[in-house]
Amino acid sequence: MITEIKKVEKESVALGKDILLSGGVIGMPTETVYGLAAVGTNPEAVKEIFRIKGRPSDNPLIAHVHKDYDINKLVEIEHAYVYCLIDAFTPGPLTLVFKSKGVVCKEAVCGGDTLAVRIPSHKGAQELLRAVDAPIVAPSANLSKHTSPVTAKHVYDDLCGQIPLILDGGKCAGGIESTVLDVTGEIPRILRAGLITKEMIESVAGGCLIAEHKEGDKVKSPGVKYKHYRPRCETALFDYGDIEGVIERYDKEVKAGKNPYIMCANEFKKDFENKNLLLLGQTPEEIASNLYDKLLEGEKKADIIIAIAMENEKGIFLGVMNRLRKSCG
């Protein structure tokens, strides 16, 4: 199969629509990461996503819809605070987990009774979703457990020859996957941290919990059960501020004939002069936006990526640290 990358335009969106409605799978942009898309009501197309990615069969998918789609067709909205969250944070990087009405096929929800729904804000994603006018399930467009893609080229590097089309909507601004929020209870629970923070949710819903994922739990959200986001090189993760430890490890790798890179926030640049660096930026938003891009850059350059943890796990850094531990811990 020949894989084409086409910029998001009227003609390429029409082609993407035709492929999806005929049971195919394509790469699509969102504001968080690129997705591997199929129509969520087509069991065979959904199975193809799992096959292409090598994704575990008990790891459910998120359904994406356009901003004017009536999600009441797909799910039961049981609590008034949900409407407040939708008004405040969608379209955007927030996924809500509801009781499913069974419209999206059981293969996509892995036999569960809940469905995760997201309304992405990316203009190209909205164009495609509106053209198809059906729920599109789309996990990250990469091989399972590899670092998530934030450019069309990243998708191509992993999935060339596996899908016919990648819609190129530019580099993803968000950079890490959406916050996943269980809204089936009286108080919303974060299943996966992301760009919509606990504090932001509390300000709208009046409260917010963070789920503890235990062995044997039924999985409601992607990204909580398996190793994820890992680059194809060795990694190590050091505590915030452990400059001496990082330098010691870096020098040890150099002496062993390896090519190490240090991945860190810009504030540490002065501490590692004359060393190979993957700089993430300074603000939480910049660091989240650049995290996967730098991991994927690093795997092409480095024998080992030596990463430094964030200063805390508040706000967006909660999601960043979740990804750092799974990619480099």
C-alpha positions in Angstrom: 0.0 0.0 0.0 1.2 3.5 -0.9 0.8 6.0 1.9 0.3 9.7 0.8 0.6 12.8 3.0 -1.8 15.5 1.9 -2.4 18.9 3.4 -5.9 19.5 4.8 -7.8 21.0 1.9 -11.2 20.5 0.4 -10.0 17.7 -1.9 -8.0 15.8 0.7 -10.9 16.0 3.2 -13.2 14.6 0.6 -10.8 11.8 -0.1 -10.4 11.1 3.6 -14.2 10.9 3.9 -14.5 8.4 1.0 -11.8 6.2 2.6 -13.5 6.3 6.0 -17.0 5.6 4.7 -15.8 2.7 2.7 -14.3 1.1 5.8 -10.8 2.4 5.6 -8.4 3.8 8.1 -6.5 7.1 7.8 -4.2 9.5 9.8 -5.9 12.7 11.0 -4.6 15.7 12.9 -6.0 17.0 16.2 -4.8 19.7 18.5 -3.2 17.1 20.8 -1.7 14.3 18.8 -2.3 12.8 15.4 -5.0 10.1 15.4 -5.5 6.8 13.5 -9.1 7.2 12.4 -11.9 4.9 11.4 -15.7 5.1 11.6 -16.7 4.0 15.0 -19.9 2.2 13.9 -17.9 -0.1 11.6 -16.6 -3.1 13.5 -14.2 -4.3 10.7 -12.7 -0.8 10.3 -12.2 -0.6 14.1 -10.5 -4.0 14.2 -8.1 -2.7 11.5 -7.0 0.1 13.9 -6.1 -2.5 16.5 -4.3 -4.6 13.9 -2.3 -1.7 12.4 -1.2 -0.4 15.8 -0.7 -3.8 17.5 -2.9 -2.4 20.2 -4.1 -4.6 23.1 -7.7 -5.7 22.6 -8.8 -4.4 26.0 -7.6 -0.8 25.4 -10.7 1.2 24.4 -10.8 4.0 21.8 -12.1 7.6 21.9 -14.9 8.7 19.6 -14.4 12.1 18.0 -17.3 14.2 16.7 -17.7 17.7 15.3 -18.9 20.6 17.5 -22.5 20.5 16.3 -22.9 16.7 16.5 -25.6 15.6 19.0 -23.7 13.4 21.4 -27.0 12.4 23.0 -27.2 10.0 20.0 -24.2 8.1 21.4 -24.3 8.5 25.2 -26.4 9.1 28.4 -25.7 12.4 30.0 -26.6 11.9 33.6 -25.3 14.9 35.5 -25.9 18.7 35.1 -22.2 19.6 35.6 -21.4 17.8 32.3 -23.1 20.5 30.3 -21.0 23.1 32.1 -17.9 21.2 31.2 -18.9 21.0 27.6 -19.6 24.7 27.4 -16.3 25.6 29.1 -13.8 23.2 27.5 -15.1 22.0 24.1 -14.1 22.0 21.4 -10.8 21.3 23.0 -8.5 18.7 24.6 -11.1 17.2 27.0 -12.5 13.7 26.6 -15.6 12.8 28.6 -16.5 9.2 29.5 -20.3 8.4 29.5 -22.6 5.5 29.7 -22.8 4.3 26.1 -26.0 3.8 24.1 -24.3 1.1 22.0 -24.2 3.1 18.7 -20.3 2.9 18.6 -19.5 -0.7 18.1 -18.4 -3.0 21.0 -15.0 -3.5 19.4 -14.2 0.2 20.0 -15.2 0.1 23.6 -13.7 -3.3 24.2 -17.0 -4.8 25.3 -17.5 -2.2 28.0 -20.6 -0.1 28.8 -19.0 3.3 28.6 -17.9 5.5 25.7 -15.2 8.2 25.7 -16.2 11.2 23.5 -14.1 14.2 22.4 -14.8 17.3 20.3 -11.3 18.4 19.0 -10.7 22.0 18.3 -8.3 21.5 15.4 -9.8 23.1 12.3 -8.7 20.2 10.0 -10.2 17.7 12.4 -13.5 19.6 12.5 -13.6 19.7 8.7 -13.2 15.9 8.4 -15.6 15.2 11.2 -18.2 17.4 9.7 -17.8 15.9 6.3 -18.2 12.3 7.7 -20.9 13.3 10.2 -20.4 10.1 12.2 -18.3 9.2 15.3 -14.7 8.6 14.3 -12.6 6.6 16.7 -9.0 7.6 16.7 -6.2 6.5 19.0 -2.8 8.0 18.5 -1.5 7.2 15.0 1.6 5.3 15.9 2.6 1.7 16.7 1.5 0.6 20.1 3.7 1.8 23.0 5.8 4.1 20.7 5.9 7.8 21.3 2.8 9.5 20.0 3.0 11.5 16.8 2.7 15.3 16.6 3.4 15.8 12.9 2.3 14.0 9.8 5.9 12.9 9.2 5.9 11.1 12.6 2.8 9.2 11.5 4.4 8.3 8.2 7.6 7.0 9.9 5.5 4.5 11.9 2.7 3.6 9.6 4.0 4.0 6.0 2.5 1.2 3.9 -0.2 0.5 6.4 -2.7 3.3 5.6 -3.5 5.1 2.3 -3.7 8.7 3.6 -2.4 11.0 6.3 -4.1 14.4 6.4 -1.4 17.0 7.3 -2.7 19.7 9.6 0.7 20.9 10.8 2.4 20.3 14.2 0.0 19.6 17.0 -0.1 22.6 19.3 -1.1 20.7 22.5 1.5 18.0 22.2 0.1 15.5 24.7 -3.2 13.6 24.7 -6.4 15.0 26.0 -7.5 14.9 29.6 -9.9 11.9 30.0 -12.7 12.6 32.6 -15.2 10.0 33.8 -18.5 11.8 34.1 -20.6 8.8 35.1 -20.6 9.7 38.8 -21.7 12.6 41.0 -18.1 14.0 41.0 -16.0 13.9 37.8 -12.8 11.8 37.9 -9.7 12.2 35.9 -8.7 9.0 34.3 -5.8 10.5 32.3 -4.3 13.9 33.0 -3.8 16.3 30.2 -4.1 20.0 29.2 -7.4 20.5 30.9 -6.3 20.5 34.5 -7.9 19.3 37.8 -8.1 22.9 38.9 -9.8 24.0 35.7 -12.4 21.2 36.0 -13.0 22.0 39.7 -13.7 25.6 38.8 -16.5 24.6 36.6 -17.9 21.3 38.1 -17.4 22.2 41.7 -15.2 19.2 42.4 -12.8 16.8 40.7 -11.2 13.5 41.7 -8.1 11.7 40.3 -8.7 8.0 39.7 -6.4 5.4 41.2 -5.9 2.6 38.6 -5.7 -0.8 40.2 -4.8 -4.2 38.9 -7.9 -5.9 37.5 -9.9 -2.7 37.0 -12.1 -2.5 33.9 -10.3 0.0 31.7 -12.5 3.0 30.7 -9.7 5.1 29.1 -6.7 4.7 26.9 -3.3 5.5 28.3 -3.8 4.1 31.8 -2.8 0.4 31.7 0.2 -0.3 29.5 3.6 1.2 28.9 3.2 4.1 26.5 5.0 6.8 24.7 8.4 5.2 24.7 11.1 6.3 22.2 13.3 3.7 20.4 16.4 4.3 22.5 17.4 3.8 26.1 16.0 6.3 28.6 16.6 7.5 32.1 14.6 9.9 34.3 16.1 12.0 37.1 14.4 14.1 39.8 14.0 17.8 39.2 17.2 19.7 40.2 19.4 16.6 40.3 22.1 18.3 38.2 25.0 16.3 39.6 23.2 13.0 39.0 22.4 13.9 35.4 26.0 15.0 34.6 27.4 11.9 36.3 25.1 9.7 34.1 25.9 11.7 31.0 29.6 11.4 31.5 29.4 7.7 32.2 27.5 7.2 28.9 30.1 9.2 27.0 32.9 7.2 28.5 31.1 4.0 27.4 31.2 5.3 23.8 27.5 6.2 23.7 25.9 9.4 22.5 23.6 10.7 25.3 21.2 13.7 25.1 19.7 15.5 28.1 16.0 16.4 27.7 15.0 19.3 30.0 13.2 22.6 30.5 15.1 25.6 29.2 15.9 26.7 32.8 18.6 24.0 32.9 20.4 25.0 29.7 23.1 26.9 31.7 23.8 23.8 33.8 24.7 21.6 30.9 27.0 23.7 28.7 28.7 21.8 25.9 26.4 18.8 26.3 23.8 17.5 23.8 20.4 18.9 24.8 16.8 18.4 23.8 15.2 21.6 25.2 11.5 21.5 25.9 10.7 25.2 26.5 10.0 27.1 29.7 6.2 27.3 30.4 4.1 24.2 31.1 2.3 24.7 27.8 5.5 24.9 25.8 6.9 21.8 27.6 3.7 19.8 26.9 3.7 20.9 23.3 7.3 19.9 22.7 7.6 16.7 24.8 6.8 14.1 22.1 8.5 16.0 19.4 11.7 16.0 21.4 11.4 12.4 22.3 11.0 11.5 18.6 13.9 13.8 17.7 16.0 12.2 20.4 15.5 8.6 19.4 17.0 9.5 16.0 20.1 11.2 17.5 20.7 9.6 20.9 21.8 6.2 22.3 20.1 7.4 25.5 17.8 10.2 26.5 18.4 11.4 30.0 15.2 13.3 31.1 14.7 15.6 34.0 11.4 15.6 35.9 9.2 18.7 36.2 9.4 21.0 39.3 6.0 19.7 40.5 2.9 17.8 39.4 0.4 20.7 39.5 -1.7 21.8 36.6 -0.4 20.7 33.2 2.7 19.2 34.8 0.5 16.4 36.1 -0.1 15.2 32.5 3.5 15.9 31.5 4.9 13.8 34.4 2.4 11.0 33.6 4.0 10.9 30.1 7.5 11.3 31.3 7.3 8.4 33.7 5.8 6.1 31.0 8.3 7.2 28.3 11.5 7.5 30.3 10.9 6.0 33.8 
